[in-house]
Amino acid sequence: MTEGRDQPRLLHSRADFLWRVAKFAAFAIGLLALALGAGVWGYHHFANLAWIDAFMNASMILGGMGAVDVMPDDHAKIFAGVYALVSGALYPVLAALVLYPIVHRMMNILHVQSLSDQEHMRDD
């Protein structure tokens, strides 16, 4: 799937790389959709908000803006707090998922160039 140590001078094709980026991005989008769906359901279930209002609150929390509606009881407040904590922790995970194949490719390119430079030094 990725360039490994046993293939230090071989990089996968650009098409393979773009396919890997697309797979990681699709997984990140799926994770984001799952988190949004859980938030919508939770706000609807615990805060008794209409679906559209639940969507707006979940989107605002997930986007880092904060809740819009006041939570009516303790159960709703606990859900909103836990959802906010999970949403805040989700950003680094999503960023890592999207950036991983790009950073990995860059590191492999630099490694290949480093090996090539070492060979030129040995030849001299």
N, C-alpha and C positions, 0 to 999 in steps of 0.2 A: 504494500500500500504506500509506503513512504521510502525515500532513499535511506539506506541503512549503512552501518559501518562496513559491512562486507562489500558494499558497492561505492567506495569513496569517490570515484571519478565519474559516476553515472548519475545523471539527473533524469528524472522522468520527463516526458514530453510536456509541452505547454498545455496541451489538451488534457492530459492526465492531471496536471496541477490544477487547472481551472475546474475540472470535475470534482476534485477533492475540496476545493474552496466552496463549490456549490453545495456539496454534501454537508460540510460543516455549517454553512450558513443556513441550510434548510433545517438542520437539527436545532440550531439556535432559534430560528423562527418558530419551530414546533414547540420548543420549550417555553418561549414567550407566549404563544397562544394558549398553552396549557395553564400557565400562571394566570393569564387574563381570564380564562374560563373559570378557574377555581375562585378567583376574586369576584367575578360576576355572580357565581352561584352563592358564595358566602355572603355577599352583601344582600342578595335577594332573600336568602334563607334566614340569616341572623338579624338583619336590620329591617326586614320586611319592606325593602325598597322595590319599586317597579323595575322590570328588567333593564330598561333604558337608563334609569338612575343608578342601578347597580353597575352597569357597564361604565357609566361616566365616573363613578367613584373608584372602581377598580383601575380604570385607565389612568386616572389622576394619581393614584397611589403608585402604580407601576411606573409611571413616568416621572415620579419624584416630586410631584407638585403638592400633594396633600389631599386629604378627603374634602369633599364638598358638603355632604350632609352630616348633620349631627346624629350620632349613634343613640338609639332610643333606650338601650338597656346595657347591662354589664356584659352579657354574652356578645352583643354586637361590638362593644368596645374592645373586648379581648380579641375577637376575630380581627378587627381592624388593626389592632396593634401588632398581632402576629403576622398578618398579611403585609403590613408595612415593613417589618423587619426582614421577612423573606424576600420581598420585592427589592429592598435595598441591597441585599446580598446577591441578588440575581444578576445585577449589572456586571460585576467582575467576571462572573461565570460566562455570560453571553459574550463579553468582550474577548475573553480567552478562547472561546470556541471559534469566533470569527477570525481572530488574529493568528491562531495556532498554525494553520497550514502556510500562511504567508511568512511568518517568522521562521518556521522550519525550513522553508525553501531558501530563504535568505541565508540562513546558517549553513545549509548545504552548499550553496553557491560560494560562500566565503571559504568553506573548507576545501572545495575543489580548487579554488584559486590558490589557496595556501599550499596545497600539495603540488600544484603546477609550479609555483615559485620555488619550492624546495627542490624540485627536479632540475630547474634551470640553474640553481646554485650549485648542485652536484655536478652538472655537466661542465661548468666553468672551471 
